[in-house]
Amino acid sequence: MAEVTESDQILAIRDLLREGRVNEADKQLNEMAEKIRQEMERKKREMPPPAKRTLAELQIDFADQVCDLLGNPPRLTNLIEEIKAEQPQPEPH
């Protein structure tokens, strides 16, 4: 038996709406939303925790936040860009 895809479900809901069966369409939309929410939760649980950040990464993030709070003055932005350029790039695994 063929698997029902999201587009098939949407077409079925559209047909229900055309027929004036709003309650049934609403119920199916709620079921689809719940399935999507459950799938997103499952994916979130499967994601590994973020790796521990280095001191240099934390300092760059701090400098970015300070720059944002001060309205991005050009001299401060340029300094941050120079610092980022001087940081050693992580090697790909």
C-alpha positions as a Python dict, from the first residue, in 0.01 Angstrom:
ca = {
    (1, 'M'): (0, 0, 0),
    (2, 'A'): (134, 341, -94),
    (3, 'E'): (238, 575, 184),
    (4, 'V'): (25, 887, 227),
    (5, 'T'): (234, 1198, 172),
    (6, 'E'): (182, 1545, 314),
    (7, 'S'): (65, 1674, -22),
    (8, 'D'): (-198, 1398, -39),
    (9, 'Q'): (-318, 1493, 309),
    (10, 'I'): (-337, 1861, 211),
    (11, 'L'): (-537, 1774, -101),
    (12, 'A'): (-776, 1566, 111),
    (13, 'I'): (-822, 1857, 351),
    (14, 'R'): (-884, 2094, 61),
    (15, 'D'): (-1152, 1858, -71),
    (16, 'L'): (-1315, 1849, 272),
    (17, 'L'): (-1321, 2228, 282),
    (18, 'R'): (-1475, 2245, -65),
    (19, 'E'): (-1746, 2007, 51),
    (20, 'G'): (-1812, 2229, 352),
    (21, 'R'): (-1690, 1972, 605),
    (22, 'V'): (-1493, 2225, 807),
    (23, 'N'): (-1488, 2033, 1136),
    (24, 'E'): (-1335, 1725, 975),
    (25, 'A'): (-1076, 1940, 793),
    (26, 'D'): (-992, 2118, 1117),
    (27, 'K'): (-947, 1784, 1295),
    (28, 'Q'): (-713, 1659, 1023),
    (29, 'L'): (-513, 1983, 1032),
    (30, 'N'): (-473, 1947, 1408),
    (31, 'E'): (-352, 1588, 1361),
    (32, 'M'): (-99, 1702, 1099),
    (33, 'A'): (25, 1981, 1327),
    (34, 'E'): (68, 1734, 1614),
    (35, 'K'): (265, 1493, 1393),
    (36, 'I'): (491, 1778, 1280),
    (37, 'R'): (544, 1890, 1641),
    (38, 'Q'): (630, 1534, 1748),
    (39, 'E'): (875, 1495, 1459),
    (40, 'M'): (1046, 1823, 1550),
    (41, 'E'): (1075, 1712, 1914),
    (42, 'R'): (1224, 1379, 1803),
    (43, 'K'): (1481, 1555, 1583),
    (44, 'K'): (1568, 1794, 1867),
    (45, 'R'): (1629, 1501, 2103),
    (46, 'E'): (1851, 1326, 1846),
    (47, 'M'): (2075, 1629, 1795),
    (48, 'P'): (2401, 1604, 1988),
    (49, 'P'): (2468, 1878, 2240),
    (50, 'P'): (2681, 2165, 2110),
    (51, 'A'): (3054, 2127, 2152),
    (52, 'K'): (3226, 2326, 2423),
    (53, 'R'): (3330, 2663, 2286),
    (54, 'T'): (3684, 2789, 2313),
    (55, 'L'): (3785, 3104, 2495),
    (56, 'A'): (3854, 3275, 2163),
    (57, 'E'): (3504, 3192, 2035),
    (58, 'L'): (3350, 3324, 2356),
    (59, 'Q'): (3553, 3646, 2330),
    (60, 'I'): (3444, 3699, 1969),
    (61, 'D'): (3079, 3643, 2063),
    (62, 'F'): (3117, 3885, 2354),
    (63, 'A'): (3273, 4145, 2124),
    (64, 'D'): (2990, 4099, 1873),
    (65, 'Q'): (2732, 4156, 2147),
    (66, 'V'): (2911, 4468, 2270),
    (67, 'C'): (2928, 4595, 1914),
    (68, 'D'): (2555, 4534, 1868),
    (69, 'L'): (2471, 4715, 2192),
    (70, 'L'): (2684, 5016, 2101),
    (71, 'G'): (2520, 5049, 1762),
    (72, 'N'): (2804, 4905, 1555),
    (73, 'P'): (3050, 5195, 1556),
    (74, 'P'): (3275, 5149, 1252),
    (75, 'R'): (3603, 5144, 1448),
    (76, 'L'): (3475, 4877, 1688),
    (77, 'T'): (3336, 4670, 1402),
    (78, 'N'): (3670, 4691, 1220),
    (79, 'L'): (3858, 4582, 1533),
    (80, 'I'): (3631, 4281, 1574),
    (81, 'E'): (3681, 4184, 1210),
    (82, 'E'): (4060, 4207, 1254),
    (83, 'I'): (4043, 3989, 1566),
    (84, 'K'): (3835, 3731, 1380),
    (85, 'A'): (4085, 3728, 1094),
    (86, 'E'): (4373, 3665, 1336),
    (87, 'Q'): (4203, 3369, 1504),
    (88, 'P'): (4327, 3028, 1388),
    (89, 'Q'): (4067, 2850, 1181),
    (90, 'P'): (3951, 2510, 1315),
    (91, 'E'): (4056, 2216, 1103),
    (92, 'P'): (3772, 2018, 942),
    (93, 'H'): (3732, 1663, 1067),
}
